[in-house]
Amino acid sequence: MSKPVVDQDMCVGCGLCAQVCSDVFELKSDGKAHIIKGADYDDDCVQDAVDQCPVGAISE
């Protein structure tokens, strides 16, 4: 899988992605979701985060 991308302009920092896929996503001090460097991009985990993002800020 290619590296997922979080659109920082769209992200509202709800943290759902970090809850469903904590090995790939984290909330940083700016209140936005970010990709964890060096993360293993598990297809199912990332897809769950993409599907559950309430504002569609995550893409693959």
Backbone bond lengths (Angstrom), bond angles and torsions (degrees), N, CA, C in turn:
res aa  C-N    CA-C-N  psi(-1)  N-CA   C-N-CA  omega(-1)  CA-C   N-CA-C  phi
1 M - - - 1.451 - - 1.521 109.20 -
2 S 1.308 114.58 144.21 1.457 118.86 175.22 1.524 109.72 -76.97
3 K 1.303 115.36 162.40 1.460 121.11 -178.10 1.530 109.77 -65.11
4 P 1.334 117.14 129.49 1.467 119.33 175.33 1.526 110.21 -68.50
5 V 1.318 116.12 158.86 1.461 122.56 -178.63 1.523 108.65 -128.26
6 V 1.322 116.17 136.88 1.465 121.75 174.79 1.519 107.57 -108.03
7 D 1.326 116.39 120.80 1.466 121.49 175.89 1.526 107.46 -75.73
8 Q 1.315 116.65 106.52 1.460 121.91 -175.41 1.531 112.98 -64.65
9 D 1.319 117.44 -26.56 1.462 119.95 178.20 1.522 111.76 -73.41
10 M 1.321 116.50 -29.84 1.470 121.22 -178.89 1.524 112.94 -89.50
11 C 1.332 117.09 -29.48 1.462 121.51 -174.70 1.531 110.49 -60.81
12 V 1.345 114.98 131.53 1.467 120.18 178.07 1.529 111.87 -105.36
13 G 1.342 116.24 1.11 1.459 120.25 175.75 1.507 115.07 71.57
14 C 1.322 117.19 30.30 1.467 119.31 -178.88 1.524 112.34 -69.63
15 G 1.337 117.64 -24.31 1.455 121.80 176.22 1.514 115.90 85.65
16 L 1.318 117.19 2.36 1.457 119.89 -178.71 1.524 111.94 -61.73
17 C 1.321 117.50 -39.99 1.465 120.69 179.79 1.519 110.75 -60.98
18 A 1.323 117.33 -41.27 1.454 121.49 179.37 1.524 111.53 -68.63
19 Q 1.320 116.98 -27.74 1.461 120.35 177.41 1.518 111.68 -74.10
20 V 1.331 117.14 -42.50 1.465 119.82 -176.44 1.522 112.70 -86.28
21 C 1.330 117.70 -18.21 1.468 121.06 -176.05 1.536 109.86 -146.79
22 S 1.316 115.48 64.37 1.468 120.77 -172.99 1.528 113.60 -70.18
23 D 1.319 118.07 -13.48 1.467 120.23 177.25 1.527 111.99 -79.33
24 V 1.339 116.50 -14.38 1.467 120.85 -175.73 1.524 112.81 -117.35
25 F 1.337 117.35 -36.24 1.467 121.60 -174.70 1.521 111.31 -114.95
26 E 1.333 115.61 145.69 1.461 121.73 174.22 1.521 108.92 -145.09
27 L 1.332 115.26 151.98 1.457 120.23 173.22 1.511 107.56 -92.76
28 K 1.311 116.00 131.78 1.467 120.18 179.59 1.525 109.87 -104.62
29 S 1.306 116.39 179.10 1.461 122.36 -174.89 1.522 113.30 -62.20
30 D 1.333 117.77 -18.14 1.467 120.16 176.67 1.525 112.10 -79.30
31 G 1.341 116.70 -1.69 1.455 121.36 178.87 1.516 114.01 80.77
32 K 1.311 116.99 11.42 1.470 122.28 -177.69 1.525 109.63 -115.12
33 A 1.336 115.02 156.79 1.459 121.21 175.92 1.524 109.42 -79.69
34 H 1.327 115.16 142.17 1.456 122.04 178.04 1.521 108.99 -136.48
35 I 1.321 115.30 156.33 1.450 121.32 176.31 1.531 108.25 -81.53
36 I 1.319 116.55 135.08 1.462 121.04 177.68 1.527 108.20 -75.40
37 K 1.317 116.69 125.87 1.469 120.81 -179.90 1.524 110.06 -61.72
38 G 1.330 114.98 135.27 1.450 120.99 178.16 1.519 114.32 77.78
39 A 1.332 117.28 8.35 1.459 120.81 -178.59 1.528 111.08 -67.51
40 D 1.320 115.61 149.24 1.457 122.47 173.39 1.526 106.19 -87.64
41 Y 1.315 116.82 116.76 1.460 121.23 -172.66 1.521 111.42 -83.45
42 D 1.329 115.56 80.78 1.459 122.77 178.99 1.530 109.66 -63.97
43 D 1.318 115.92 122.16 1.470 121.54 -174.77 1.522 113.19 -54.79
44 D 1.330 117.58 -50.21 1.463 121.03 -176.22 1.516 111.47 -66.44
45 C 1.299 116.52 -42.32 1.457 122.06 -179.18 1.531 110.92 -62.77
46 V 1.322 116.17 -49.38 1.462 120.19 -179.25 1.522 110.26 -65.14
47 Q 1.325 117.58 -40.34 1.462 120.18 179.60 1.524 111.08 -62.43
48 D 1.334 117.25 -38.24 1.468 120.31 175.61 1.527 110.63 -59.68
49 A 1.324 116.54 -43.53 1.466 120.49 179.57 1.530 110.65 -64.74
50 V 1.329 116.97 -43.21 1.469 121.25 177.83 1.531 109.84 -58.99
51 D 1.319 116.30 -47.92 1.464 121.71 -176.68 1.524 112.63 -66.24
52 Q 1.335 116.98 -33.15 1.458 120.11 -174.32 1.525 114.83 -94.05
53 C 1.316 118.03 -10.10 1.464 119.60 179.19 1.535 109.34 -61.92
54 P 1.332 116.85 119.49 1.470 119.53 -174.27 1.543 114.30 -68.32
55 V 1.333 117.77 -17.98 1.453 119.69 -178.96 1.523 112.98 -115.49
56 G 1.340 117.31 3.81 1.459 120.85 178.10 1.520 113.97 67.52
57 A 1.329 116.22 34.47 1.468 120.09 -175.30 1.527 113.48 -84.08
58 I 1.337 117.96 -7.96 1.447 121.04 -176.80 1.532 109.61 -108.82
59 S 1.317 115.34 133.35 1.464 120.48 174.81 1.516 108.95 -133.68
60 E 1.325 114.96 161.59 1.475 120.14 -179.69 1.504 109.99 -104.97
